[in-house]
Amino acid sequence: PDSDLVDVWTAVAAAGGVDGSGAYAGESYDAMALIILASQAAGSTDRAAIQAQVLNVANGPGFKCQAGDLATCLKMISGGVVVDYVGATGVELDAGGTANGSYAEREVIAGAFTNIKIHK
C-alpha cells in the first residue's frame, strides 16, 4: 500500500497494542472491517446479505475509509452515504472478490523485516 495508508495503519495498530508489521496483520484487519461494513450496508448479519454487499463497500466510488475510520464509516453507511473502504492495505477487489493491489516482498535482515521490492 502507499505510504499514507502504511502510516495510518501503523498508528492504528500501535494504538490497539498490535504489531502492525506482522505478516498479514493489515490484511486481517481489512477482512474484519469489510465484514463489519458489509453487514451494516446489508442491514443484516445474514451471511448471504453480507456477501452481497462486500464488493459495494470494498470498491469505489464513495467516501474513502481508512484503517481506524470504522465508526465514521458505519455512521455514513447508516446515513445512506456510499463508502469505499481502502483500509490498511489499499483494498480493491475484482468481481470474483480477489484482492487487486500491491504487496511488499520482504526479508528478515538483522532480526527485522526489510522491504526488498514493492510490487504494484
MOPAC internal coordinates of N, CA, C and O (Angstrom, degrees):
PM7 1SCF
backbone

  N    0.0000 0     0.00 0     0.00 0    0    0    0
  C    1.4554 1     0.00 0     0.00 0    1    0    0
  C    1.5188 1   111.37 1     0.00 0    2    1    0
  O    1.2310 1   120.70 1   -18.08 1    3    2    1
  N    1.3227 1   116.26 1   161.92 1    3    2    1
  C    1.4586 1   118.28 1  -179.85 1    5    3    2
  C    1.5237 1   110.40 1   -67.55 1    6    5    3
  O    1.2310 1   121.17 1   -15.62 1    7    6    5
  N    1.3216 1   115.37 1   164.38 1    7    6    5
  C    1.4659 1   120.31 1  -172.08 1    9    7    6
  C    1.5240 1   112.74 1   -64.14 1   10    9    7
  O    1.2310 1   119.46 1   148.72 1   11   10    9
  N    1.3470 1   118.64 1   -31.28 1   11   10    9
  C    1.4647 1   119.92 1   177.66 1   13   11   10
  C    1.5239 1   111.21 1   -62.70 1   14   13   11
  O    1.2310 1   120.28 1   135.74 1   15   14   13
  N    1.3430 1   117.06 1   -44.26 1   15   14   13
  C    1.4615 1   120.25 1   178.51 1   17   15   14
  C    1.5219 1   111.09 1   -64.78 1   18   17   15
  O    1.2310 1   120.55 1   140.50 1   19   18   17
  N    1.3201 1   116.55 1   -39.50 1   19   18   17
  C    1.4681 1   120.61 1   178.94 1   21   19   18
  C    1.5221 1   110.16 1   -62.63 1   22   21   19
  O    1.2310 1   120.18 1   136.20 1   23   22   21
  N    1.3305 1   117.27 1   -43.80 1   23   22   21
  C    1.4673 1   120.98 1  -179.80 1   25   23   22
  C    1.5229 1   111.13 1   -62.57 1   26   25   23
  O    1.2310 1   120.43 1   135.27 1   27   26   25
  N    1.3313 1   116.77 1   -44.73 1   27   26   25
  C    1.4660 1   120.67 1   179.22 1   29   27   26
  C    1.5269 1   109.85 1   -63.92 1   30   29   27
  O    1.2310 1   120.50 1   133.20 1   31   30   29
  N    1.3394 1   116.65 1   -46.80 1   31   30   29
  C    1.4671 1   120.15 1  -179.57 1   33   31   30
  C    1.5206 1   111.05 1   -61.07 1   34   33   31
  O    1.2310 1   119.76 1   137.48 1   35   34   33
  N    1.3051 1   118.07 1   -42.52 1   35   34   33
  C    1.4660 1   121.96 1   179.93 1   37   35   34
  C    1.5231 1   110.46 1   -58.56 1   38   37   35
  O    1.2310 1   120.41 1   136.69 1   39   38   37
  N    1.3345 1   116.83 1   -43.31 1   39   38   37
  C    1.4695 1   121.22 1   179.64 1   41   39   38
  C    1.5262 1   111.13 1   -68.28 1   42   41   39
  O    1.2310 1   119.89 1   137.20 1   43   42   41
  N    1.3345 1   117.82 1   -42.80 1   43   42   41
  C    1.4707 1   121.68 1   179.54 1   45   43   42
  C    1.5233 1   110.14 1   -63.18 1   46   45   43
  O    1.2310 1   120.64 1   134.22 1   47   46   45
  N    1.3183 1   116.39 1   -45.78 1   47   46   45
  C    1.4618 1   120.40 1  -179.65 1   49   47   46
  C    1.5294 1   110.70 1   -62.51 1   50   49   47
  O    1.2310 1   120.45 1   133.54 1   51   50   49
  N    1.3256 1   116.74 1   -46.46 1   51   50   49
  C    1.4592 1   120.69 1  -179.69 1   53   51   50
  C    1.5233 1   111.02 1   -61.06 1   54   53   51
  O    1.2310 1   120.19 1   138.85 1   55   54   53
  N    1.3327 1   117.24 1   -41.15 1   55   54   53
  C    1.4654 1   121.03 1   179.38 1   57   55   54
  C    1.5245 1   110.88 1   -63.04 1   58   57   55
  O    1.2310 1   120.30 1   151.26 1   59   58   57
  N    1.3209 1   117.03 1   -28.74 1   59   58   57
  C    1.4613 1   121.23 1   178.71 1   61   59   58
  C    1.5155 1   113.72 1   -92.27 1   62   61   59
  O    1.2310 1   120.69 1  -176.28 1   63   62   61
  N    1.3347 1   116.29 1     3.72 1   63   62   61
  C    1.4584 1   119.98 1   179.47 1   65   63   62
  C    1.5089 1   113.55 1    74.47 1   66   65   63
  O    1.2310 1   120.57 1  -153.70 1   67   66   65
  N    1.3506 1   116.52 1    26.30 1   67   66   65
  C    1.4585 1   122.06 1  -177.22 1   69   67   66
  C    1.5290 1   109.21 1  -112.67 1   70   69   67
  O    1.2310 1   120.58 1   -37.91 1   71   70   69
  N    1.3178 1   116.49 1   142.09 1   71   70   69
  C    1.4565 1   121.24 1   173.39 1   73   71   70
  C    1.5306 1   107.47 1   -79.74 1   74   73   71
  O    1.2310 1   120.31 1   -81.23 1   75   74   73
  N    1.3039 1   117.00 1    98.77 1   75   74   73
  C    1.4555 1   122.27 1  -177.10 1   77   75   74
  C    1.5063 1   114.72 1   -68.52 1   78   77   75
  O    1.2310 1   120.27 1   168.51 1   79   78   77
  N    1.3336 1   117.10 1   -11.49 1   79   78   77
  C    1.4653 1   119.67 1  -179.71 1   81   79   78
  C    1.5290 1   112.20 1   -88.47 1   82   81   79
  O    1.2310 1   120.50 1   177.34 1   83   82   81
  N    1.3217 1   116.64 1    -2.66 1   83   82   81
  C    1.4617 1   120.33 1  -179.12 1   85   83   82
  C    1.5226 1   111.70 1   -65.11 1   86   85   83
  O    1.2310 1   121.11 1   -26.51 1   87   86   85
  N    1.3167 1   115.48 1   153.49 1   87   86   85
  C    1.4608 1   120.78 1  -179.67 1   89   87   86
  C    1.5250 1   110.34 1   -56.79 1   90   89   87
  O    1.2310 1   120.82 1   -56.23 1   91   90   89
  N    1.3088 1   116.03 1   123.77 1   91   90   89
  C    1.4650 1   124.90 1   177.43 1   93   91   90
  C    1.5250 1   114.46 1    63.55 1   94   93   91
  O    1.2310 1   119.71 1  -161.98 1   95   94   93
  N    1.3280 1   118.15 1    18.02 1   95   94   93
  C    1.4704 1   120.22 1   178.10 1   97   95   94
  C    1.5249 1   110.46 1   -63.08 1   98   97   95
  O    1.2310 1   120.06 1   131.63 1   99   98   97
  N    1.3204 1   117.49 1   -48.37 1   99   98   97
  C    1.4609 1   121.12 1   179.52 1  101   99   98
  C    1.5158 1   112.22 1   -65.19 1  102  101   99
  O    1.2310 1   120.35 1   139.26 1  103  102  101
  N    1.3143 1   116.93 1   -40.74 1  103  102  101
  C    1.4613 1   121.24 1   179.16 1  105  103  102
  C    1.5362 1   111.26 1   -64.61 1  106  105  103
  O    1.2310 1   120.53 1   141.74 1  107  106  105
  N    1.3314 1   116.59 1   -38.26 1  107  106  105
  C    1.4672 1   120.49 1   178.44 1  109  107  106
  C    1.5197 1   110.56 1   -65.73 1  110  109  107
  O    1.2310 1   120.74 1   136.68 1  111  110  109
  N    1.3172 1   116.19 1   -43.32 1  111  110  109
  C    1.4575 1   120.91 1   176.84 1  113  111  110
  C    1.5311 1   109.89 1   -59.84 1  114  113  111
  O    1.2310 1   120.75 1   134.32 1  115  114  113
  N    1.3266 1   116.17 1   -45.68 1  115  114  113
  C    1.4631 1   120.26 1  -179.09 1  117  115  114
  C    1.5256 1   112.35 1   -63.39 1  118  117  115
  O    1.2310 1   119.88 1   140.99 1  119  118  117
  N    1.3098 1   117.83 1   -39.01 1  119  118  117
  C    1.4632 1   120.96 1   178.37 1  121  119  118
  C    1.5259 1   110.40 1   -61.55 1  122  121  119
  O    1.2310 1   120.61 1   134.95 1  123  122  121
  N    1.3153 1   116.45 1   -45.05 1  123  122  121
  C    1.4600 1   121.36 1   178.52 1  125  123  122
  C    1.5248 1   110.32 1   -62.90 1  126  125  123
  O    1.2310 1   120.42 1   134.96 1  127  126  125
  N    1.3218 1   116.81 1   -45.04 1  127  126  125
  C    1.4625 1   121.16 1  -178.60 1  129  127  126
  C    1.5330 1   111.08 1   -63.08 1  130  129  127
  O    1.2310 1   120.20 1   138.84 1  131  130  129
  N    1.3246 1   117.22 1   -41.16 1  131  130  129
  C    1.4698 1   120.26 1   178.87 1  133  131  130
  C    1.5272 1   111.32 1   -61.54 1  134  133  131
  O    1.2310 1   120.06 1   139.17 1  135  134  133
  N    1.3140 1   117.49 1   -40.83 1  135  134  133
  C    1.4659 1   120.83 1   178.91 1  137  135  134
  C    1.5264 1   110.44 1   -63.82 1  138  137  135
  O    1.2310 1   120.66 1   135.97 1  139  138  137
  N    1.3267 1   116.35 1   -44.03 1  139  138  137
  C    1.4695 1   120.43 1   179.69 1  141  139  138
  C    1.5262 1   110.67 1   -63.87 1  142  141  139
  O    1.2310 1   120.14 1   132.20 1  143  142  141
  N    1.3285 1   117.34 1   -47.80 1  143  142  141
  C    1.4655 1   120.99 1  -178.71 1  145  143  142
  C    1.5302 1   111.75 1   -65.93 1  146  145  143
  O    1.2310 1   120.52 1   139.84 1  147  146  145
  N    1.3270 1   116.61 1   -40.16 1  147  146  145
  C    1.4624 1   119.84 1   178.63 1  149  147  146
  C    1.5231 1   111.07 1   -66.46 1  150  149  147
  O    1.2310 1   119.87 1   144.43 1  151  150  149
  N    1.3213 1   117.84 1   -35.57 1  151  150  149
  C    1.4560 1   121.64 1   176.28 1  153  151  150
  C    1.5273 1   110.45 1   -63.42 1  154  153  151
  O    1.2310 1   120.98 1   137.47 1  155  154  153
  N    1.3243 1   115.74 1   -42.53 1  155  154  153
  C    1.4760 1   119.99 1   177.64 1  157  155  154
  C    1.5278 1   110.35 1   -63.54 1  158  157  155
  O    1.2310 1   120.40 1   135.80 1  159  158  157
  N    1.3269 1   116.84 1   -44.20 1  159  158  157
  C    1.4648 1   120.99 1   179.95 1  161  159  158
  C    1.5224 1   111.10 1   -64.36 1  162  161  159
  O    1.2310 1   120.41 1   145.40 1  163  162  161
  N    1.3228 1   116.83 1   -34.60 1  163  162  161
  C    1.4650 1   121.56 1   179.32 1  165  163  162
  C    1.5213 1   112.03 1   -77.60 1  166  165  163
  O    1.2310 1   120.96 1   157.71 1  167  166  165
  N    1.3297 1   115.78 1   -22.29 1  167  166  165
  C    1.4619 1   119.71 1  -174.72 1  169  167  166
  C    1.5142 1   111.44 1    67.67 1  170  169  167
  O    1.2310 1   121.24 1  -151.20 1  171  170  169
  N    1.3358 1   115.23 1    28.80 1  171  170  169
  C    1.4625 1   119.76 1  -172.91 1  173  171  170
  C    1.5229 1   110.14 1  -158.96 1  174  173  171
  O    1.2310 1   121.14 1   -20.90 1  175  174  173
  N    1.3256 1   115.42 1   159.10 1  175  174  173
  C    1.4645 1   120.43 1   171.32 1  177  175  174
  C    1.5241 1   110.71 1  -105.90 1  178  177  175
  O    1.2310 1   120.38 1  -170.31 1  179  178  177
  N    1.3149 1   116.87 1     9.69 1  179  178  177
  C    1.4570 1   121.95 1   176.76 1  181  179  178
  C    1.5261 1   109.76 1   -68.19 1  182  181  179
  O    1.2310 1   120.51 1   -49.29 1  183  182  181
  N    1.3266 1   116.63 1   130.71 1  183  182  181
  C    1.4607 1   121.71 1  -176.15 1  185  183  182
  C    1.5220 1   112.85 1   -54.28 1  186  185  183
  O    1.2310 1   119.96 1   132.62 1  187  186  185
  N    1.3157 1   117.68 1   -47.38 1  187  186  185
  C    1.4660 1   121.13 1  -178.20 1  189  187  186
  C    1.5298 1   111.54 1   -64.62 1  190  189  187
  O    1.2310 1   120.68 1   141.96 1  191  190  189
  N    1.3287 1   116.31 1   -38.04 1  191  190  189
  C    1.4618 1   120.21 1   178.85 1  193  191  190
  C    1.5320 1   110.87 1   -66.42 1  194  193  191
  O    1.2310 1   120.64 1   138.62 1  195  194  193
  N    1.3188 1   116.38 1   -41.38 1  195  194  193
  C    1.4624 1   120.73 1   177.49 1  197  195  194
  C    1.5286 1   110.11 1   -64.24 1  198  197  195
  O    1.2310 1   120.92 1   133.03 1  199  198  197
  N    1.3224 1   115.84 1   -46.97 1  199  198  197
  C    1.4676 1   121.00 1   179.87 1  201  199  198
  C    1.5269 1   111.25 1   -55.96 1  202  201  199
  O    1.2310 1   120.33 1   141.53 1  203  202  201
  N    1.3194 1   116.97 1   -38.47 1  203  202  201
  C    1.4649 1   121.74 1  -178.48 1  205  203  202
  C    1.5282 1   112.16 1   -67.90 1  206  205  203
  O    1.2310 1   119.76 1   162.16 1  207  206  205
  N    1.3299 1   118.05 1   -17.84 1  207  206  205
  C    1.4652 1   121.72 1  -177.10 1  209  207  206
  C    1.5309 1   114.61 1  -104.58 1  210  209  207
  O    1.2310 1   119.85 1   167.72 1  211  210  209
  N    1.3250 1   117.89 1   -12.28 1  211  210  209
  C    1.4655 1   120.21 1  -174.02 1  213  211  210
  C    1.5296 1   112.01 1   -56.50 1  214  213  211
  O    1.2310 1   119.74 1   129.97 1  215  214  213
  N    1.3114 1   118.11 1   -50.03 1  215  214  213
  C    1.4673 1   120.17 1  -179.08 1  217  215  214
  C    1.5276 1   111.86 1   -63.79 1  218  217  215
  O    1.2310 1   120.35 1   148.47 1  219  218  217
  N    1.3223 1   116.94 1   -31.53 1  219  218  217
  C    1.4706 1   120.10 1   179.79 1  221  219  218
  C    1.5218 1   112.14 1   -67.21 1  222  221  219
  O    1.2310 1   119.91 1   143.84 1  223  222  221
  N    1.3309 1   117.77 1   -36.16 1  223  222  221
  C    1.4678 1   119.16 1  -179.69 1  225  223  222
  C    1.5335 1   112.01 1   -90.36 1  226  225  223
  O    1.2310 1   120.33 1   162.65 1  227  226  225
  N    1.3231 1   116.98 1   -17.35 1  227  226  225
  C    1.4693 1   120.34 1  -177.23 1  229  227  226
  C    1.5190 1   112.92 1   -86.07 1  230  229  227
  O    1.2310 1   119.94 1   158.86 1  231  230  229
  N    1.3070 1   117.72 1   -21.14 1  231  230  229
  C    1.4657 1   120.75 1  -173.08 1  233  231  230
  C    1.5234 1   110.77 1  -124.48 1  234  233  231
  O    1.2310 1   121.56 1   -24.98 1  235  234  233
  N    1.3346 1   114.62 1   155.02 1  235  234  233
  C    1.4596 1   121.13 1   177.28 1  237  235  234
  C    1.5047 1   111.57 1   -70.29 1  238  237  235
  O    1.2310 1   119.72 1    -9.37 1  239  238  237
  N    1.2884 1   118.14 1   170.63 1  239  238  237
  C    1.4660 1   125.17 1     1.70 1  241  239  238
  C    1.5257 1   110.54 1   -80.00 1  242  241  239
  O    1.2310 1   121.40 1    -7.19 1  243  242  241
  N    1.3013 1   114.93 1   172.81 1  243  242  241
  C    1.4575 1   119.94 1   175.93 1  245  243  242
  C    1.5101 1   111.26 1   145.31 1  246  245  243
  O    1.2310 1   121.27 1    -4.89 1  247  246  245
  N    1.3253 1   115.17 1   175.11 1  247  246  245
  C    1.4584 1   122.67 1   177.59 1  249  247  246
  C    1.5199 1   108.19 1   -66.46 1  250  249  247
  O    1.2310 1   120.28 1   -55.83 1  251  250  249
  N    1.3297 1   117.06 1   124.17 1  251  250  249
  C    1.4710 1   122.26 1  -178.51 1  253  251  250
  C    1.5260 1   110.37 1   -70.84 1  254  253  251
  O    1.2310 1   120.82 1   -59.04 1  255  254  253
  N    1.3194 1   116.04 1   120.96 1  255  254  253
  C    1.4611 1   122.97 1   177.96 1  257  255  254
  C    1.5236 1   109.05 1  -109.44 1  258  257  255
  O    1.2310 1   120.75 1   -54.46 1  259  258  257
  N    1.3258 1   116.16 1   125.54 1  259  258  257
  C    1.4535 1   121.08 1   177.84 1  261  259  258
  C    1.5178 1   110.30 1  -104.00 1  262  261  259
  O    1.2310 1   120.99 1    -5.98 1  263  262  261
  N    1.3125 1   115.70 1   174.02 1  263  262  261
  C    1.4610 1   121.09 1   173.89 1  265  263  262
  C    1.5237 1   107.93 1   -54.80 1  266  265  263
  O    1.2310 1   120.72 1   -41.50 1  267  266  265
  N    1.3160 1   116.23 1   138.50 1  267  266  265
  C    1.4609 1   120.92 1   179.90 1  269  267  266
  C    1.5182 1   113.95 1    89.33 1  270  269  267
  O    1.2310 1   119.69 1   171.84 1  271  270  269
  N    1.3384 1   118.19 1    -8.16 1  271  270  269
  C    1.4728 1   122.99 1  -179.02 1  273  271  270
  C    1.5248 1   113.21 1   -97.34 1  274  273  271
  O    1.2310 1   119.47 1  -167.39 1  275  274  273
  N    1.3125 1   118.61 1    12.61 1  275  274  273
  C    1.4631 1   119.92 1  -171.64 1  277  275  274
  C    1.5295 1   113.45 1   -57.64 1  278  277  275
  O    1.2310 1   119.45 1   136.08 1  279  278  277
  N    1.3158 1   118.65 1   -43.92 1  279  278  277
  C    1.4689 1   120.64 1  -178.47 1  281  279  278
  C    1.5206 1   110.36 1   -61.37 1  282  281  279
  O    1.2310 1   120.38 1   135.13 1  283  282  281
  N    1.3120 1   116.87 1   -44.87 1  283  282  281
  C    1.4679 1   121.34 1   178.82 1  285  283  282
  C    1.5206 1   110.57 1   -63.25 1  286  285  283
  O    1.2310 1   120.22 1   135.75 1  287  286  285
  N    1.3130 1   117.18 1   -44.25 1  287  286  285
  C    1.4645 1   121.36 1  -178.23 1  289  287  286
  C    1.5247 1   111.65 1   -66.72 1  290  289  287
  O    1.2310 1   120.06 1   142.37 1  291  290  289
  N    1.3221 1   117.49 1   -37.63 1  291  290  289
  C    1.4669 1   120.62 1   177.07 1  293  291  290
  C    1.5272 1   110.45 1   -62.61 1  294  293  291
  O    1.2310 1   120.51 1   137.83 1  295  294  293
  N    1.3437 1   116.62 1   -42.17 1  295  294  293
  C    1.4657 1   120.56 1   177.71 1  297  295  294
  C    1.5200 1   110.55 1   -64.21 1  298  297  295
  O    1.2310 1   120.44 1   139.50 1  299  298  297
  N    1.3227 1   116.76 1   -40.50 1  299  298  297
  C    1.4611 1   120.12 1   179.86 1  301  299  298
  C    1.5327 1   110.87 1   -63.16 1  302  301  299
  O    1.2310 1   120.79 1   134.33 1  303  302  301
  N    1.3109 1   116.09 1   -45.67 1  303  302  301
  C    1.4715 1   120.23 1   178.72 1  305  303  302
  C    1.5278 1   109.65 1   -60.26 1  306  305  303
  O    1.2310 1   120.39 1   136.43 1  307  306  305
  N    1.3267 1   116.85 1   -43.57 1  307  306  305
  C    1.4701 1   120.74 1   178.61 1  309  307  306
  C    1.5210 1   111.56 1   -59.86 1  310  309  307
  O    1.2310 1   120.80 1   148.00 1  311  310  309
  N    1.3300 1   116.07 1   -32.00 1  311  310  309
  C    1.4620 1   121.26 1   179.75 1  313  311  310
  C    1.5173 1   113.69 1   -87.53 1  314  313  311
  O    1.2310 1   120.27 1  -175.73 1  315  314  313
  N    1.3312 1   117.09 1     4.27 1  315  314  313
  C    1.4559 1   120.35 1   177.52 1  317  315  314
  C    1.5196 1   115.37 1    89.18 1  318  317  315
  O    1.2310 1   120.35 1  -172.76 1  319  318  317
  N    1.3274 1   116.93 1     7.24 1  319  318  317
  C    1.4692 1   120.95 1   178.68 1  321  319  318
  C    1.5303 1   109.29 1   -82.03 1  322  321  319
  O    1.2310 1   120.67 1   -44.40 1  323  322  321
  N    1.3118 1   116.32 1   135.60 1  323  322  321
  C    1.4665 1   121.87 1   177.58 1  325  323  322
  C    1.5239 1   107.94 1   -79.85 1  326  325  323
  O    1.2310 1   120.44 1   -46.76 1  327  326  325
  N    1.3357 1   116.76 1   133.24 1  327  326  325
  C    1.4639 1   121.24 1   178.43 1  329  327  326
  C    1.5267 1   110.56 1  -115.86 1  330  329  327
  O    1.2310 1   121.68 1   -24.64 1  331  330  329
  N    1.3099 1   114.39 1   155.36 1  331  330  329
  C    1.4639 1   123.76 1   175.57 1  333  331  330
  C    1.5185 1   106.26 1  -125.38 1  334  333  331
  O    1.2310 1   120.42 1   -82.72 1  335  334  333
  N    1.3161 1   116.80 1    97.28 1  335  334  333
  C    1.4587 1   120.80 1  -177.23 1  337  335  334
  C    1.5254 1   110.25 1   -75.37 1  338  337  335
  O    1.2310 1   120.60 1   -66.99 1  339  338  337
  N    1.3276 1   116.46 1   113.01 1  339  338  337
  C    1.4645 1   121.30 1   176.11 1  341  339  338
  C    1.5234 1   110.74 1  -100.61 1  342  341  339
  O    1.2310 1   121.05 1   157.11 1  343  342  341
  N    1.3239 1   115.59 1   -22.89 1  343  342  341
  C    1.4506 1   122.03 1   171.11 1  345  343  342
  C    1.5033 1   116.74 1    58.50 1  346  345  343
  O    1.2310 1   121.66 1    34.51 1  347  346  345
  N    1.3155 1   114.42 1  -145.49 1  347  346  345
  C    1.4577 1   122.67 1  -177.79 1  349  347  346
  C    1.5231 1   112.29 1   -84.77 1  350  349  347
  O    1.2310 1   120.90 1   156.47 1  351  350  349
  N    1.3354 1   115.88 1   -23.53 1  351  350  349
  C    1.4692 1   119.28 1  -169.07 1  353  351  350
  C    1.5232 1   114.94 1  -121.97 1  354  353  351
  O    1.2310 1   119.80 1  -170.96 1  355  354  353
  N    1.3366 1   117.98 1     9.04 1  355  354  353
  C    1.4594 1   119.37 1  -178.87 1  357  355  354
  C    1.5133 1   112.30 1    75.80 1  358  357  355
  O    1.2310 1   120.47 1  -134.51 1  359  358  357
  N    1.3239 1   116.71 1    45.49 1  359  358  357
  C    1.4631 1   122.99 1  -175.05 1  361  359  358
  C    1.5273 1   111.71 1   -54.04 1  362  361  359
  O    1.2310 1   121.28 1   -49.86 1  363  362  361
  N    1.3039 1   115.16 1   130.14 1  363  362  361
  C    1.4686 1   124.56 1   170.50 1  365  363  362
  C    1.5203 1   105.31 1  -153.74 1  366  365  363
  O    1.2310 1   120.41 1   -57.78 1  367  366  365
  N    1.3242 1   116.81 1   122.22 1  367  366  365
  C    1.4551 1   121.09 1  -176.66 1  369  367  366
  C    1.5173 1   110.57 1  -112.14 1  370  369  367
  O    1.2310 1   120.79 1   -37.07 1  371  370  369
  N    1.3403 1   116.10 1   142.93 1  371  370  369
  C    1.4665 1   118.88 1   174.62 1  373  371  370
  C    1.5215 1   109.07 1   -81.94 1  374  373  371
  O    1.2310 1   120.48 1    -0.79 1  375  374  373
  N    1.3230 1   116.69 1   179.21 1  375  374  373
  C    1.4681 1   121.74 1  -175.41 1  377  375  374
  C    1.5303 1   112.83 1   -58.23 1  378  377  375
  O    1.2310 1   119.86 1   153.26 1  379  378  377
  N    1.3194 1   117.86 1   -26.74 1  379  378  377
  C    1.4596 1   121.93 1   178.98 1  381  379  378
  C    1.5155 1   113.38 1   -88.93 1  382  381  379
  O    1.2310 1   120.15 1   178.02 1  383  382  381
  N    1.3408 1   117.31 1    -1.98 1  383  382  381
  C    1.4574 1   121.56 1   179.45 1  385  383  382
  C    1.5172 1   114.65 1    90.19 1  386  385  383
  O    1.2310 1   120.50 1  -171.69 1  387  386  385
  N    1.3400 1   116.65 1     8.31 1  387  386  385
  C    1.4609 1   120.27 1   178.44 1  389  387  386
  C    1.5258 1   109.62 1   -81.46 1  390  389  387
  O    1.2310 1   120.61 1   -43.96 1  391  390  389
  N    1.3115 1   116.45 1   136.04 1  391  390  389
  C    1.4614 1   121.04 1   179.94 1  393  391  390
  C    1.5182 1   110.60 1   -69.75 1  394  393  391
  O    1.2310 1   121.45 1   -51.83 1  395  394  393
  N    1.3131 1   114.83 1   128.17 1  395  394  393
  C    1.4642 1   121.66 1   173.74 1  397  395  394
  C    1.5182 1   106.63 1  -110.34 1  398  397  395
  O    1.2310 1   120.11 1   -62.03 1  399  398  397
  N    1.2617 1   117.39 1   117.97 1  399  398  397
  C    1.4534 1   118.44 1  -178.91 1  401  399  398
  C    1.5067 1   110.82 1  -178.19 1  402  401  399
  O    1.2310 1   121.91 1    13.14 1  403  402  401
  N    1.2920 1   113.94 1  -166.86 1  403  402  401
  C    1.4493 1   120.56 1  -178.59 1  405  403  402
  C    1.5237 1   109.58 1   -97.92 1  406  405  403
  O    1.2310 1   121.76 1   -15.27 1  407  406  405
  N    1.3014 1   114.23 1   164.73 1  407  406  405
  C    1.4539 1   118.73 1   173.09 1  409  407  406
  C    1.5222 1   108.54 1  -149.96 1  410  409  407
  O    1.2310 1   121.64 1   -24.51 1  411  410  409
  N    1.3035 1   114.46 1   155.49 1  411  410  409
  C    1.4607 1   120.79 1  -179.47 1  413  411  410
  C    1.5221 1   109.17 1  -101.94 1  414  413  411
  O    1.2310 1   121.13 1   -48.75 1  415  414  413
  N    1.3071 1   115.45 1   131.25 1  415  414  413
  C    1.4626 1   121.41 1   171.08 1  417  415  414
  C    1.5232 1   104.72 1   -87.35 1  418  417  415
  O    1.2310 1   120.67 1   -61.35 1  419  418  417
  N    1.3525 1   116.32 1   118.65 1  419  418  417
  C    1.4551 1   120.16 1  -172.93 1  421  419  418
  C    1.5158 1   110.44 1  -122.97 1  422  421  419
  O    1.2310 1   121.61 1   -26.29 1  423  422  421
  N    1.3196 1   114.53 1   153.71 1  423  422  421
  C    1.4569 1   121.92 1   178.04 1  425  423  422
  C    1.5224 1   107.69 1  -135.57 1  426  425  423
  O    1.2310 1   120.86 1   -34.93 1  427  426  425
  N    1.3182 1   115.95 1   145.07 1  427  426  425
  C    1.4541 1   119.18 1   175.75 1  429  427  426
  C    1.5210 1   107.84 1   -85.72 1  430  429  427
  O    1.2310 1   121.36 1   -62.59 1  431  430  429
  N    1.3165 1   115.01 1   117.41 1  431  430  429
  C    1.4634 1   121.87 1   179.30 1  433  431  430
  C    1.5243 1   107.21 1  -125.59 1  434  433  431
  O    1.2310 1   120.64 1   -55.62 1  435  434  433
  N    1.3049 1   116.38 1   124.38 1  435  434  433
  C    1.4648 1   122.79 1  -179.07 1  437  435  434
  C    1.5242 1   111.17 1    53.68 1  438  437  435
  O    1.2310 1   120.58 1  -141.22 1  439  438  437
  N    1.3390 1   116.50 1    38.78 1  439  438  437
  C    1.4551 1   121.39 1   175.41 1  441  439  438
  C    1.5177 1   115.69 1    80.35 1  442  441  439
  O    1.2310 1   119.85 1  -172.52 1  443  442  441
  N    1.3377 1   117.88 1     7.48 1  443  442  441
  C    1.4689 1   120.63 1  -179.51 1  445  443  442
  C    1.5268 1   110.22 1  -133.08 1  446  445  443
  O    1.2310 1   120.84 1   -31.46 1  447  446  445
  N    1.3488 1   115.99 1   148.54 1  447  446  445
  C    1.4570 1   120.06 1   176.16 1  449  447  446
  C    1.5207 1   109.67 1   -68.72 1  450  449  447
  O    1.2310 1   120.79 1   -45.15 1  451  450  449
  N    1.3333 1   116.09 1   134.85 1  451  450  449
  C    1.4554 1   122.87 1   177.65 1  453  451  450
  C    1.5237 1   107.82 1  -129.98 1  454  453  451
  O    1.2310 1   120.72 1   -52.61 1  455  454  453
  N    1.3540 1   116.24 1   127.39 1  455  454  453
  C    1.4654 1   119.46 1   176.76 1  457  455  454
  C    1.5227 1   109.73 1   -68.06 1  458  457  455
  O    1.2310 1   121.19 1   -53.03 1  459  458  457
  N    1.3195 1   115.33 1   126.97 1  459  458  457
  C    1.4580 1   121.73 1   177.98 1  461  459  458
  C    1.5249 1   109.34 1   -95.64 1  462  461  459
  O    1.2310 1   120.99 1   135.92 1  463  462  461
  N    1.3468 1   115.71 1   -44.08 1  463  462  461
  C    1.4592 1   120.69 1  -179.71 1  465  463  462
  C    1.5279 1   108.49 1  -157.09 1  466  465  463
  O    1.2310 1   120.63 1   -38.56 1  467  466  465
  N    1.3306 1   116.39 1   141.44 1  467  466  465
  C    1.4625 1   122.32 1   175.39 1  469  467  466
  C    1.5291 1   107.33 1  -101.04 1  470  469  467
  O    1.2310 1   120.16 1   -57.36 1  471  470  469
  N    1.3207 1   117.29 1   122.64 1  471  470  469
  C    1.4729 1   122.55 1   179.58 1  473  471  470
  C    1.5110 1   108.57 1  -101.02 1  474  473  471
  O    1.2310 1   120.38 1   -50.45 1  475  474  473
  N    1.3178 1   116.87 1   129.55 1  475  474  473
  C    1.4739 1   121.15 1  -179.79 1  477  475  474
  C    1.4981 1   110.41 1  -121.37 1  478  477  475
  O    1.2310 1   120.10 1   180.00 1  479  478  477

